[in-house]
Amino acid sequence: MPPKVSINTEEYVTITQVRELLDQQKDFYKTLLEQQERSFKTCLQVFVDSSNKRIDDMSKLMYDFKQSLEMTQKDFDDYKASSSTLSKSCNEIRSDLDTICKSLLAFSDKAEHLEGQSKRNNIVIEGIKESGKEAMADCEDKVRKLFIEKLQLDHLKIELDRVYRAGKPLSGNLERPRPVVVRFLRLKDKMAVLDRAKRLKGTGIFINEDFPETVRQKRKELLPAMKAARERGSICDISVNTKLCADHHTPIPLQLCTLTPLFTLKSTTEYASLYFCAGLEDQDNELLTLEVLHRYVELLDKYFGNVCELDIIFNFEKAYFILDEFLMGGEILETSRMAVGGCLEEADTLQETMEEYMSRPAY
């Protein structure tokens, strides 16, 4: 019988113990996994809540931004509409200003024309000596003495409306006397004086027509061109409508807008004692020019009645006025004799009104 061996029970583990240990470890890991699961869920929930909050904030911000854009778009549309209205108003104002400017220019031209008409019977005499306390009667006596002695005119046939010194009275300086303005009652008396004004050459006395200030400035600007043209041997002068007229032999530079050289004479015609000549270019129609002259003579005859050269001499401004109503820029403006006659009647009525107004005493 084999010997009996003693066994230490502490060195051996039973299956039950192993199972218990495994169950313990299973419970431990299960508890650990549950804790980790809860921690992960908590972290994930926190992250999701934070993300949702940020998304909500972004959504709100985007909504506010959208509202702001809509308001901005609305304001921009309103501004665009108001800008369009303002632009339309500005265009209307600009149009009104252009109309007002044209009206002012027209009124200025009319005022200048009326001023010229009111002075058409005036002359200006420069160089007549002035005494210390000279009355208007003394000034008129000096003018009549000049007409008798220098111009050899019959002073009884010349009717003077008014004679006066222009400008403020001189205080002691009588070396440069003020010019004398002479207003005639009849235009032919003025023309007679101007025709004999050349006899005053060398006397220091000069007689000129009385023009408005604007016309005097234009004539002053044309004086150098006229002198230069005369030095070149050209026969030229400044016309009433402030244009420098010269013969076609000597060309004049066209930089000045009021400088008008004459063209080659191509067309002439005669009506009773009136002679008309017209300067034509190569492309102009001579027959049409003759028709224009014929209609102009008809207008003159309708206004003056059996027009003759004396009517033109003593009423040359009327002849120019009729021509301006009939032609403009070399082109026919109005072919109706009735329309031109109506304009002339209106001008005569206005002229008579201005003459009556200007003849009244200023005091």
QUIURFEN-V716469 format. One record per residue. N is the residue number from 1. PHI is phi in degrees with one decimal (999 if undefined). OMEGA is omega in degrees with one decimal (* if undefined). D_CENTER is the distance of its C-alpha to the mean C-alpha in Angstrom with 1 decimal. Layout:
n={N N}
phi={PHI PHI}
omega={OMEGA OMEGA}
d_center={D_CENTER D_CENTER}
//
This chain:
n={1 2 3 4 5 6 7 8 9 10 11 12 13 14 15 16 17 18 19 20 21 22 23 24 25 26 27 28 29 30 31 32 33 34 35 36 37 38 39 40 41 42 43 44 45 46 47 48 49 50 51 52 53 54 55 56 57 58 59 60 61 62 63 64 65 66 67 68 69 70 71 72 73 74 75 76 77 78 79 80 81 82 83 84 85 86 87 88 89 90 91 92 93 94 95 96 97 98 99 100 101 102 103 104 105 106 107 108 109 110 111 112 113 114 115 116 117 118 119 120 121 122 123 124 125 126 127 128 129 130 131 132 133 134 135 136 137 138 139 140 141 142 143 144 145 146 147 148 149 150 151 152 153 154 155 156 157 158 159 160 161 162 163 164 165 166 167 168 169 170 171 172 173 174 175 176 177 178 179 180 181 182 183 184 185 186 187 188 189 190 191 192 193 194 195 196 197 198 199 200 201 202 203 204 205 206 207 208 209 210 211 212 213 214 215 216 217 218 219 220 221 222 223 224 225 226 227 228 229 230 231 232 233 234 235 236 237 238 239 240 241 242 243 244 245 246 247 248 249 250 251 252 253 254 255 256 257 258 259 260 261 262 263 264 265 266 267 268 269 270 271 272 273 274 275 276 277 278 279 280 281 282 283 284 285 286 287 288 289 290 291 292 293 294 295 296 297 298 299 300 301 302 303 304 305 306 307 308 309 310 311 312 313 314 315 316 317 318 319 320 321 322 323 324 325 326 327 328 329 330 331 332 333 334 335 336 337 338 339 340 341 342 343 344 345 346 347 348 349 350 351 352 353 354 355 356 357 358 359 360 361 362 363}
phi={999 -65.1 -74.8 -86.4 -105.2 -89.1 -112.4 -85.5 -70.5 -74.0 -87.3 -117.6 -118.1 -85.9 -64.6 -64.0 -64.4 -63.0 -62.6 -61.8 -61.8 -62.8 -65.0 -61.1 -65.1 -62.0 -62.7 -63.6 -67.3 -64.7 -63.2 -63.5 -65.4 -64.0 -62.3 -63.5 -63.9 -65.0 -63.6 -64.6 -62.3 -61.6 -61.4 -63.5 -65.9 -61.1 -64.0 -66.1 -62.6 -63.3 -64.7 -62.7 -64.7 -65.2 -66.0 -62.0 -61.9 -64.7 -63.9 -64.8 -62.0 -63.2 -65.4 -62.0 -64.7 -64.6 -62.2 -64.6 -63.7 -64.1 -64.4 -63.2 -63.6 -65.8 -62.6 -64.2 -63.9 -63.7 -64.2 -64.1 -64.8 -65.4 -63.2 -63.4 -64.5 -64.4 -62.7 -64.6 -64.1 -63.1 -63.9 -65.3 -64.0 -62.4 -64.4 -63.5 -64.6 -61.5 -63.0 -64.7 -63.0 -64.6 -64.8 -63.1 -63.2 -64.8 -64.2 -63.6 -63.8 -65.5 -64.2 -63.6 -64.4 -65.7 -64.0 -64.5 -65.9 -68.8 -105.1 -68.1 -98.0 -103.0 -132.3 -120.0 -110.3 -114.5 107.3 -76.0 -62.6 -116.9 -87.2 -63.1 -119.2 -95.2 -89.7 -64.3 -66.3 -64.6 -63.7 -66.1 -63.0 -64.8 -66.2 -64.2 -63.4 -63.4 -62.3 -76.0 -81.3 -92.5 -95.7 55.0 -109.6 -81.4 -68.0 -73.6 -88.3 -96.7 -101.4 -101.1 -86.8 -159.2 -133.2 -155.1 -87.3 -90.8 97.0 -77.0 -60.2 -78.6 -102.6 89.0 -89.2 -102.7 -71.1 -116.2 -69.0 -71.9 -66.7 -105.3 -100.3 -115.5 -111.0 -92.2 -80.0 -126.1 -68.2 -66.6 -66.5 -63.2 -63.3 -64.5 -67.3 -65.2 -64.3 -102.6 -66.5 -65.7 -70.3 -88.2 -63.0 90.5 -92.2 81.5 -112.5 -127.4 -119.4 -135.9 -74.3 -93.6 -104.6 -62.8 -60.4 -63.9 -67.8 -63.1 -65.2 -64.3 -65.6 -64.2 -67.6 -86.5 -59.8 -59.8 -66.0 -66.3 -63.5 -63.5 -66.7 -68.4 -64.7 -81.6 94.2 -87.3 -88.6 -147.4 -158.5 -94.3 -79.0 -64.0 -88.4 53.3 -126.7 -92.0 -102.9 -141.0 -74.9 -87.0 -78.3 -114.9 -70.3 -116.4 -60.4 -96.8 -65.6 -81.0 -69.4 -97.9 -97.3 -127.4 -74.5 -81.0 -91.7 -67.7 -72.4 -127.8 -136.8 -134.3 -153.6 -132.3 -128.4 54.7 -96.7 -102.8 -118.3 -123.1 -133.2 -135.2 -91.9 -119.9 -92.7 -63.6 -87.9 -79.0 -92.9 -71.4 -65.1 -64.4 -63.2 -63.5 -65.7 -63.7 -62.5 -63.2 -66.6 -64.4 -65.1 -61.2 -65.6 -62.4 -66.1 -67.5 -80.0 -86.3 77.9 52.8 -61.6 -137.7 -67.7 -66.9 -61.9 -71.6 -65.5 -92.0 -138.6 -64.7 -66.6 -68.1 -63.2 -65.1 -64.4 -62.3 -64.6 -67.8 -74.9 -94.0 -123.1 -148.8 62.9 81.0 -116.8 -69.9 -95.5 -144.4 -98.1 -81.6 -68.5 -65.8 -65.4 -64.1 -62.0 -63.3 -63.1 -66.1 -63.2 -62.5 -64.9 -65.2 -62.6 -64.9 -64.8 -63.3 -63.8 -67.0 -63.8 -63.6 -69.3 -72.6 -77.7 -73.1 -66.1 -78.6 -96.6}
omega={-177.5 -178.3 -176.9 -177.6 -179.8 -178.4 178.5 -176.7 -178.2 -177.3 -177.7 179.0 -177.8 179.3 179.3 178.1 179.6 179.7 179.0 179.1 179.1 178.4 177.8 179.2 178.2 178.8 -179.8 -179.2 177.8 177.1 179.0 179.6 178.3 177.7 179.1 178.3 178.5 178.0 179.8 178.1 178.8 178.5 -180.0 179.3 176.9 179.5 179.9 178.6 178.7 179.0 178.9 178.5 179.1 178.0 177.0 177.9 178.6 178.5 178.3 178.2 177.4 178.3 177.1 179.0 177.5 177.4 178.4 177.5 178.4 176.8 178.4 178.8 178.4 177.3 179.0 177.7 177.3 178.7 178.6 178.0 178.2 177.3 177.2 177.7 178.0 178.3 177.6 178.0 178.2 177.8 177.7 178.6 178.0 178.0 178.0 178.8 177.4 178.2 179.5 178.8 178.3 178.1 178.3 177.5 178.8 177.8 177.9 177.5 179.0 179.1 177.2 178.9 179.1 177.3 176.6 177.7 179.3 -179.4 -174.3 178.2 -176.2 167.5 177.8 -179.9 179.2 176.7 176.9 -176.8 -176.5 177.3 -173.9 -179.7 -175.2 177.0 179.9 178.6 177.9 178.7 179.1 177.1 178.6 179.8 179.4 176.3 176.3 179.6 -176.4 -171.4 -173.8 -176.2 178.4 178.3 176.9 -174.7 178.7 179.6 -179.7 -179.0 -179.9 178.2 -176.6 176.8 -178.0 176.7 179.8 178.1 -179.1 177.5 -180.0 -179.3 175.3 -178.5 -178.6 179.3 178.3 -177.3 177.9 177.1 -179.6 177.1 -178.5 177.7 -179.8 174.6 -178.1 -178.2 -177.6 174.9 177.1 -179.8 178.5 178.6 -179.8 179.0 -178.4 -178.8 179.8 179.3 179.8 -178.7 -179.6 -179.3 -177.1 178.8 -176.4 178.7 179.2 174.9 179.9 -178.6 172.1 -176.2 -179.5 178.8 178.2 178.4 178.0 178.5 178.0 178.3 -178.1 -177.3 179.1 179.2 178.8 179.5 179.0 179.0 178.7 177.3 177.4 177.8 -179.7 176.2 -175.8 179.7 177.9 -177.4 -177.5 -179.0 174.2 172.8 179.7 -177.7 -178.7 175.9 -173.6 -179.4 -178.2 -179.5 177.7 -179.2 -174.3 177.6 179.3 -175.6 -178.4 -179.2 -171.9 174.5 179.8 177.7 178.9 -178.3 -177.4 -173.6 175.9 177.3 -175.7 174.7 -178.0 -179.4 -179.5 177.5 -179.7 174.4 -177.2 174.7 -176.2 170.4 -174.3 -176.2 -179.2 -179.1 -177.6 178.8 176.8 177.4 177.2 177.3 177.9 177.7 179.5 178.6 178.3 177.3 176.5 178.3 177.3 -179.0 179.1 -177.0 -175.3 -174.4 -175.4 -174.1 176.3 -175.2 179.3 176.7 179.6 -176.9 -175.0 178.2 -176.2 179.0 176.1 178.2 176.8 -179.2 177.9 179.3 178.7 177.0 -176.3 -177.4 173.7 179.5 -179.7 -179.2 -179.3 -179.1 -177.5 -179.6 -177.1 176.2 179.1 -179.2 178.5 177.8 177.0 177.6 179.0 178.2 177.6 179.5 178.9 178.1 178.4 178.8 178.5 178.2 -180.0 177.8 177.5 179.3 -177.6 -179.3 178.6 179.2 -177.8 -178.1 *}
d_center={151.1 148.1 147.3 144.9 141.6 139.6 135.9 133.2 131.3 128.3 127.3 126.7 123.9 124.4 122.1 121.5 120.3 118.0 116.6 116.0 114.3 112.1 111.3 110.5 108.1 106.6 106.0 104.5 102.1 101.3 100.5 98.5 96.5 95.9 94.6 92.4 91.2 90.4 88.6 86.6 85.7 84.7 82.5 81.0 80.4 78.7 76.5 75.8 74.9 72.7 71.0 70.5 69.1 66.7 65.7 65.3 63.1 61.1 60.8 59.6 57.1 55.9 55.7 53.7 51.4 51.0 50.1 47.6 46.0 45.9 44.3 41.8 41.1 40.6 38.3 36.3 36.2 35.0 32.3 31.3 31.1 29.2 26.8 26.3 25.7 23.3 21.4 21.3 20.3 17.4 16.3 16.7 14.8 11.8 12.2 12.6 9.6 7.5 9.9 9.7 6.0 7.2 10.4 9.4 8.0 11.2 13.2 12.2 13.3 16.3 17.2 17.1 19.2 21.5 22.0 22.8 25.2 26.8 27.5 28.6 32.3 31.8 32.9 32.9 36.2 36.5 39.8 41.9 44.0 43.6 46.5 46.8 46.7 45.3 44.9 42.7 45.9 46.8 43.3 43.7 47.2 46.0 43.4 46.1 48.5 46.0 45.6 49.4 50.5 47.8 46.2 49.4 47.8 49.7 48.2 49.8 47.8 44.5 43.2 41.0 39.0 38.1 38.5 37.3 36.3 32.7 32.2 34.5 38.3 39.6 42.1 44.9 42.8 43.4 43.1 39.5 39.4 36.3 34.9 36.2 34.0 36.0 35.1 37.2 38.2 38.2 35.9 38.8 40.1 36.9 37.1 40.8 40.0 37.3 39.7 42.3 40.0 41.3 44.7 43.3 43.1 44.9 45.2 42.3 40.6 37.3 35.9 32.2 30.0 28.0 24.3 21.4 20.2 16.9 19.2 21.7 19.5 18.6 22.3 23.2 21.3 23.1 26.5 27.5 26.8 28.8 31.6 31.8 32.0 34.7 36.7 36.9 38.4 35.6 35.3 31.7 29.9 26.4 25.9 24.7 21.3 20.8 22.0 25.0 27.7 30.7 33.7 33.9 36.7 34.6 31.5 28.5 26.3 23.0 21.0 19.4 16.9 18.5 22.0 23.7 27.4 29.6 31.3 35.1 36.5 37.9 38.0 39.4 40.7 42.4 42.5 45.1 44.2 40.6 39.8 36.8 35.8 33.2 32.2 32.4 32.1 34.9 33.6 32.7 35.2 37.0 38.5 35.1 34.0 37.1 36.3 32.8 34.4 37.0 34.6 32.7 36.1 36.9 33.8 34.7 38.3 37.3 35.3 37.7 40.9 42.8 40.1 41.4 40.3 40.5 38.0 35.5 36.5 36.3 33.3 31.2 28.0 29.1 29.9 26.3 25.0 27.3 26.3 22.5 23.6 25.8 24.0 20.5 20.1 23.9 24.2 25.8 23.5 26.2 30.0 31.3 32.7 32.8 29.1 28.3 31.0 29.6 26.2 28.2 30.4 27.5 26.0 29.6 30.1 26.9 28.0 31.5 30.3 28.2 31.2 33.5 31.4 30.9 34.7 35.7 36.9 34.8 37.8}
//
